[in-house]
Amino acid sequence: MLKYKELLDTVITLTQVNSYFTKVLNENISEFGLNLTDFSVLDLLFQKGEQTTQKIGEKILVTSGSITYILNKLEKMGLICRNKSETDKRITHIRLTAEGRKAIFEILPLQIEKINEIFSNFSKEDLVSLNHLMKKFNF
C-alpha cells in the first residue's frame, strides 16, 4: 500500500496540473466570452455531432443543473440550438449552429497551438505513457 505522503503529493501535483491547464486553455477562450467547459461542449458537438443533453453532461462530467446553465448560455450566444425529440418529448437534441462552427474554427487552432506548447517537452512515448496512466482513473 502506498504511503499517505506519496498519495497526497500526487493529488497536489494533479491539482496543480489541472489548474495550470485550466488557466492556460481559458486564455484564448475567454476572448470569445467562453470558458473551458463551454468550449468542451462545443468541441464535443463538433467532433461527435448532435447529442442529447444527458449525453453531453455525461461526456464532459457535469451535473444536469450545470449542463442546463451551460446550454442556456451557449444558446443565447447563438452557438447551439435545441430540438425536442420527435418520439420522446423528454429528450432534447443539441447541435452546433453555423455560428458555433465558426467559433470552433476560430478557437481550435489557438487551442492546438497552446496544447503543443504545453507538451513541447514531452516525447511521443511520454504522452502514450501519461495517457495510459491517466486512464487508470476509470472515468
N, C-alpha and C positions, 0 to 999 in steps of 0.2 A: 504494500500500500504506500502511496506517495505521502510525503510529509506535508503538513499544513502549509508551511512556508513556501515550498515549491509550488503548491497549488495556488496559493494567494499571489505569488509573484507572476504566475502565468495569467491569472484572471486580471491582474492590474495591467500587464502588458497588452492583453487582448483589448481591454477597455481603452487604453491609450491609443492603440492602433485604430479602433473604431472611431474614436473622437477625431483623430487625425484625418482619416478617410472622409468623415462627415464634413469636417471643416474645409478641406481642400476641394472636394467634389461639389460642395454647396456654392463655392465662389462663382463658378460660371453660371450655375442655375439661377442664383438669386437675381442676376441681371434680368431674367425673364419673369420675375415675380413668382418663382417656384422654389421648392425645397427638394431635397433628395428623395423624399417619399413621393412627392408629386411626380417627379421625373421617373421614379421606378414604375409608377402606374402607366405613364405614357410609353415608356420603353417596353413594358410587358405587352401593351396593346399593339405596339409597332412590331414586336418580334413574333407574337402569337396570334394576332388578330383579335376579333371580337371575343369578349369574355363576359361571364356573369359577374355581378357584384360580389357574390360569395367567393368565386374562384380568384378574383383579384385580391381580396382580403387574405385568402389562404396563401397565395403566392408571395405577397410582399410582407406577410406576417403582421397584419394589423387587425384590430378588433372591428366588428361590424359597425360600431358607432364611429370609429375613426375613418373607416373607408367611406362612409356616407358623407362625412365632413369633407374629405379629400375630393370625392367625386363632385360634390356640390361646387366646390371651388373651381375645379377644372372645367365643369360645365359652364359656369358663369364666365370663365375666361374664353369660352368657345373652343376649347381644345378637345373635348369629348362630347358625345351625345349618347343619350339613353333611349332604349326601346324596350317596351314590355314584350314579354314572350307571347306569341300568338296562342300557344297551347296552355300556358300556365302563367296567369297574371301576377303571381307572386315573384316570378323571376324577371330580372331586368338585365338586358344585354347592353354592354358598354362598348363603344368603338371610337376610334380616333376620328376627328373631323379633318378636313383639309388643313385647317389652321393648326391642328395638333400635329399633323405630319410635318408641316413647315417648321414648327418649333423643334421637333425631333431632329430634323435635318440641320438646323442651326446649332443645336446644343450638342448633339452626339460627337461631331468632330472635336469640339472643345474638351469634352469628357474623355475621349480616347487619348488626346494629347496629354491630359493630366494623368491619366492612368499609366500611360507609357512612362511619364516622368517618375511617378511613384515607384514603379517596378524596374527602373533603369539599372539598378544594381543587382537584379536577380537574373540568374540563368534560366533557361527553359526547364532544366532539371529541378531547380529551386522551386519554380512555380508549380510543377507537377507534384512535387513532394508537399508543398504547402497546401495545395488543393486537396490532396489525399488526406492529409492530417485534419483539415477543417471538416471534411465530410464525416469524420468520426463523431461529430456532434449530433448527427442524425436528425437534423431539422430541415 
